[in-house]
Amino acid sequence: MATRLGLGLPQNRQYELGRDVPEVARAAEQTGYDSLWVYERALFPEPATQGLYGIPGLAWPDSYRGVADPLVTLTLAAAATERVRLGTSVLVAPLHLPFQLAKSLATLDAASGGRVIAGFGSGWSHDEYAATGVRPFEERGKVLDEVIDVCRAVWGPDPVVYDGSIATISSAVVGPKPARPIPILLAASGRRAQRRLVDHADGWLPVGVGVEQIATQWAELQDLAAERGRQEPIRTVLRVNAVHSAKPYEGDDRRPFQGSADQIVEDLARHAELGLEEILIDLQTTPRDAQELKDVAAEVFEKARAAGV
């Protein structure tokens, strides 16, 4: 069975959201993509008080300036499509009030006919937490746990009852309900995060930084699932942050998913051999506009399928 392929929607500042998001979404569905995805970047600190991913001295990319709200973007795509699934990779869950996030996702799922995939992460930016975090950065794991619990409660049968440190629902009818159970996927690399995933989530959202690293993490996760007695299979969606160029990248320092469509597809094929169910290809950084994004996305999809991905 071929690996499912998803496409990242245009959220960055070179795009006209109201026009380009529906246009790219429709084109991706027609091309054959299985899913459409958004990511979250709440702000761009200037000057940066912290390196990218918390790594000292690593600069934030300019593409993070002015990233559109993920759920608004996904709603625009939902209204323009009929078949593709609609995912977040990832929402920084502790930047959201748990109840409101659960209700927004339920409403989007009901409106789209059951197509939402909720991908959550705990985030790394101290500046984002200072601006909008529900609790301090140091408590992000506890908040993520509560977000998951509140979502399960709100999406479940009425009356909803929940008593947590952030949200309290004494007894209430909460609707609309999702069209079907919304899968929760987590970006998890550390041991504690992996335990959270195995015990409380439906799947895993790794980032494609190299076949060997993904293979190691995937083996660790499967071993942990067996150790903790998990019965349900772990869903997998690999996120690929591609850097496309018209000509092949010729340096010895080429990173995974950097270069021409053929080079990106070579990397896709290597990662698909790991047995992951789905690969999300985010191509939006380098195109000048939506037309170029649509053209590159179609070329990568067609070449990937021709290569057996």
Secondary structure by P-SEA (a helix, b strand, c coil): cccbbbbbccccccccccccaaaaaaaaaaacccccbbbbbccccccccccccccccccccccccccccaaaaaaaaaaacccbbbbbcccccccccaaaaaaaaaaaaaaaccbbbbbbbbcccaaaaaccccccccaaaaaaaaaaaaaaaaaccccbbbbcccccccccccccccccbbbbbbbcccaaaaaaaaccccbbbbccccaaaaaaaaaaaaaaaaaacccbbbbbbbbbbcccccccccccccccccccaaaaaaaaaaaaaacccbbbbbcccccccaaaaaaaaaaaaaaaaaacc
